[in-house]
Amino acid sequence: MSKVLIIGAGGIGQVVTHKCAQRPDIFTEITLASRTLAKCDAIAAQLAIPIRTAQVDADNVPELVTLIRVLQPKLVINVALPYQDLHIMDACLETGVDYLDTANYEPLDLAKFEYSWQWAYQERFRAKGLMALLGSGFDPGVTNVYTALAAKKYLDLVEEIDIIDANAGSHGHPFATNFNPEINIREVTAMCRHWEDGRFVESQPLATKRTFDFPQGLGPMNIYRLYHEEMESLVKHLPSIKKAQFWMTFSDNYLKHLEVLQNVGMTRIDEVEFQGQKIVPIRFLKALLPDPGSLGPLTKGKTCIGVIARGLKEGKRKQVYIYNICDHQECYREVGSQAISYTTGVPAVVGAIMMLSGKWRAPGVWNMEQFDPEPFLEVLDIMGLSTNVVEGGEWPEL
């Protein structure tokens, strides 16, 4: 049906490439590009079908434009770093190609992420008849779609949401992150914000702790409130939401190591002088930590990511819990990556299918909750991530 260019050859890029290769009816020609060609070639060697690989610097717009013009893809799937989102969007605008990513833009020199920079592209994409789909991962992404499903099918009015992300897996390392360490640590150490009574309320990161009993035998785990980007778009596009919170599990071991690293300055994002040269401590730390791509064969256990939505149905209070459970080892057997990469990469491919098939199609810049959730979830189930729904029940208010 269409040519596709995937930019980024990390763990998520590996999953996206594998899953695109499983659907030759949709993706008739696949090119995987990255700053490091050897990473692309290593992923290509895992596949049963041939794909193209290319070297490209995603910070270099003219270089991106040249590659896109040579390949002439229908869609660019951006699974590079969040710092590079705007560069890739600029290249897509210049070449007249649709765009999809999994995480919103974040400035390199500021630990802050929000959609305003990308929403500002709305009129430019619309004027050229191009579509940009933002945040087509799991959270953000599927969590947005789950919220839209709650609003479409289970609640007449969504008033509260709790997005809850649990990684109940273990990799055996003293300290490691399940995706890019620099992005991970910047995210969890940022000031926490949650939506309440028409505004974002700020608090210290990881200062609010609860216990949540996860389904299907995963059991109770500690969850910590932090800021996550999908809340920004959800409260904009579903203005009935009065309260929105994001929660994530962290082990005591992870938090202990993170506290020490913060205390000694290793999570700083500004340059420091060291032996006559400038280094950024968090990037040096990234070089020391295990590569998330190496965790696949080591990680055992499951993830559970979902949304509890509360509101009104036929005038009565009701809640619904919509979630997915994913097994690390099953993911590794299929695509050679652990479940964190899998749960982000598969929805990116499903978002691409929605765009290329025309099921989701509109010029401009869009978030996931702005489209019909059911076609997306039907394909998501086929592609390996099933959806579970529990109506009612005694899930606690967090």
N, C-alpha and C positions, 0 to 999 in steps of 0.2 A: 504493500500500500504506500509506504513512505520511507524516505531516507531519514536517519536520525543521527545527530552528532551528540555524543556524551562527553562532557568536559569534567575531568576529575577521575583519577585512577586509584583512589584510596579504597577502604573497605566498602563504602556505599557504592562507589563506582563499579566495583567488582560485582556486587549484587545486581545493580541496574543492567550491566552488560549481559550477565547470565540470563536474567529474566527477559530482556529484549530478545535475546537469541532463541528463547523458547517460543517466541511468537513471530515466526517468519511471515505469517499472514498479515501482520501489522507492520513490522519493521523489516522492510525488504533489503535495506542496506544499513549497516551499523558501522560508525567510526567512533573509536575511543581515543580521546586526545588528553594529553597532560603535559606538564612541564618536563616530566621524566619519561621519555619514550620507553625505556626498559620496563617500567611498571605496566604500561599499556600492553606491551608485547607479552609479558608474563600472564596477564589476564586472558589475552587472545589465545594463548597456547592451551588454556583450560577448556576451551569451547569445542563443541562438535562441528560447528559450522565456521567458515572463514569470516573474519571481520577486518576492517581497515584500522590501522593505528596511525597516530600523528603526534608530533611534538608541537606544543603551543604554550605560550606564556599568557595566562588568563588575565594578567595585569596590563597586557599590551593590546590596546584596542585595534590598531592597524594590523597587527599579526593575527588577531582573531578574525577580523574582516576578511583578510586574504584567505585564510583557511576556509571560512564559511562560503566564500564565493567559489572556491575550487570545488568544494564538496556539494554545494547546493542542497543542503538538507531541508526538510519541511519543518523540523523542530530541533531546537537545542535544549538538551537536558543538562542543567547546571548542577553538578554535585562536587564542585570545587569548593574553595573556602568562602565564607560569607563576605569577606572583604572584597571579593571579586564580582559580586552580583551586578553592581552598576556598570562595570566594564563590559560584562557579557551582555547585559541589556542594551548598552550603547551599540555594540557590534550587531546585535539582532535588528535593532532599528535601522542601522545603516544598510544592512543586507536584505531586509524585508523577510525575516524569519521569525516564527513563533518561539516563545521562551517559556521554560519551566524551571523552578528551583525547589529546594526542600527547606531552606532556612533564610530568614530575612537578612537584609544588609546590616553589617556592623563595621564601623570605621576601624581601621587598623590601630589608630592611636587613642581610641576612646572605648572603654568597656561599656558600651551601650548599644542595644539593638532595638530597632523599632521600624515600623513599616512606612513611616512618612517619606523617606527617601525614595522608596519604590513606588508608593502611591502617586508621587509627583510625576511619574511617567505616564499616567493614565491617558491624558489627551494625546500625547505623542504616539502611543500604541494605537489608540482608537483612530486617529487621523490616517494612519497608514494601513488600517484594516488588519492589524496584527493582534495576537492574543498573548498575554503573559499570565501564567498561572503561578501564584506564589505559595510556597510552603506545602508542597505536595509530598510530605514525608509522613511520619506517624504523629508526632507531636512537635510542631504543628503538622496538620494534614488530616489524618484519619480522625483525630480528636475533633477537628472542626466539622468533619462529615458526620461523626456520631452526634454532635450537638444539633446539626441540621436535621438529622433523622429524628431526634427526639422532638424537635419543633414540628416536623411534618407529620409524624405518625403517632406519637405517644402523648404529647402535651399540646393543649391549645395555646398555652402561654408559658414560655420558659422564663423562670425568675431567678434561679440559682444554678450554678454549675460548679462542680469540683472535678478537675482533671487530675487523675491519679496515675502515676507512672512508677512501676516497681520492676527492678531488675533483681530477681531472686537467684541469679546465677553466681558462680564462683570460678575464678580463673587461677587461683593459687599464688598469685603475685602479692607481695606485701602492699604495693600500691600501684594501680594502673587505672587508666580511663578507658571506657569502652568505645569512645570515638575521639577524634582529634584532641589531644590533651590541652592544647592552648585554648581552643573553643570551649571545651568542657569546663575548665577551671575558671575562665572568664565568666561563663554563664552562672555557675553556682556561687561565685563570690560577689556577684553584682547585688546591689541593694534590691531587696524584695519589694514587690508591689502587688497588691490585689485590688480588685474592683469592688467597691461597696458604696451604695447610695449615690451613684452618679459620678464617682471620681475614683482615681487610683490612690490608695492609701499606702504609704511607704513604711517599711520596717527593716530591721537588720536581716541580712541573709541568713537563712537556716535557723532563725531564732524561734520560730513557731513549730512545735512538734506535736504530732498526734500519733495514735496507733490505729491501723486499719487492718481488718481481717479480710485478706484476699481470698477470692473464690477458688474452687476446684483443688482444694487441699494445700494451697500455697501458705495459708494461715496468716496470723497476725505479724505485722512488721511496722517499724517506726517510719513515719513519713514526715517530711519537712517541707514547709511552704517556701516557694521561691517564685520569682517572676519568670513567665514564659510568654513568648510573643503571640501565641494564638489568642490570648485574652484580649489583646488590643483590637484585633479584627472582629472577634466574636461580639464584644460589647458594642462595637460600631454597627455591625450588620444585624444584630438581634438586640435592639434597644430595650426590649422588655427585661433583659437580664439586670437584676439588682445587685447580685453578688457573684463574683467569679474568682476562683482560687486555683492555683496549680500546686500539686504536691508530688514529691519524689522520694523514693527510699534511698537511704545511704547507710552503709554499715558503720559501726563504731570505729572500725579500723580505718575506713576511708576518711572519716571526719577527723580522726586523730592526726593522720598524716597531713591532711589539708591544713589543719590549724598550725602545725609546726612549719609547713612550707610558707604559709602567710606570715607567720611571726618572724621568719628569717629573711623575708623579702623575695623569696623565689617565685612568687606569683605576680610580681610587678610587671607592668607592660611598658614602662618607660625605659629609655636607655640608661645604662650605667657604664662608668669607665672601668675597664679591667685590663691591666697589663698593656696599657697604651692603645686599647681599641674599645669601641662601643659595642656592648651586648645588651640584649633585652632578656632579663632573667627568666621570664616564662618560656621564651623560646629555647633557652639553654636547658631548662627543665624538661621541655618536650623532647629534646635530643637524648636525655638520659632515661626517660621512662620507656616502658615496653611499647612497641608499635601496636596500636589497636588491631591492625590487620593480622598480627601474630597470635592473637588471643583465641581465634576460632577453634583450633584443636584442643585447647585447654579448658574452655568455658563449658561448664555443665550447669543445668538448671533451666529456669524459665523466666520469661518476662510477662508482665500483665499490665496493659495500658488501657485506660478507659475513662469514661465520663459518667458521673452521676449528675443527672439533670432533675431539678425539682420545679414544680409550677402547678398550673391548674389544668384540669381535664374535666370538661362539662361542669365547671363551677366548683369542683372539689380538688383539694390538695392531692398531688400525686408525684411520685418520683420513679425514675427509670435509670438503671445502670447498664450501660452499653460498653462492652470491653472485648479485648482479644488476649489470648494467651499463646505465647510462642516459645518453642523449645530450642535452646541454643544448639544442641547436638544435631537435631534434625536439620536445622539451617546449614550447619557445617557440612553435613553429608550431601546436601543438595547443591550448594553454591560455594562452599569453602570459606564461609564467613559466619560469625556468631550472630545472635538474634538482634543485637542493637543495629548492626548494619542492615540486616534483612528487613527489619520492621520499618526502616527508613527507605531502603532502596525499592522494595516492592511497590509501595504506594506511589513512588515517583513514576514507575513504569505504568501503573494503572492510570495515573493522571495523564500521562502521554497518550495512552490508548483512548481515553475520553476525548482528548483534543483531536487526535488524528482521525477518529471515527466520526467526529461531528456531534457526539452525544453531549459534550460540553463545548460550546462554541460561541464566542462573542468577542468582538474587538475591544481592546482595553486591557487594564490590569485588574486581576481578580484574585480573591481568596476562595478557599475551597468551599466554605459554607454558603457561598452565593449561588451554587448550582444544585441540581436535584441529587440528593445523596444516594438514592437507591441504585441507579445504574452503576455508579462507582463501586458500591459495596458488593454488588453481584459479581463484578469482575475481580475485585479484591479477594473474594472467597475462592474463585477459580485459580487465582494466581498464588494462593498459599496462606492467606491470612483471613481466618474466619471470624465472624462477628457473633457475640453472645449477648442476649438481651434478658435482663431480669426486671420485671415490672413490680413495683411495690417493694415489699420487704422492709427490713429493719436497718438499712445502711445508715450509719450515724451522720448527723449534721456536723461538719468539721469546722 
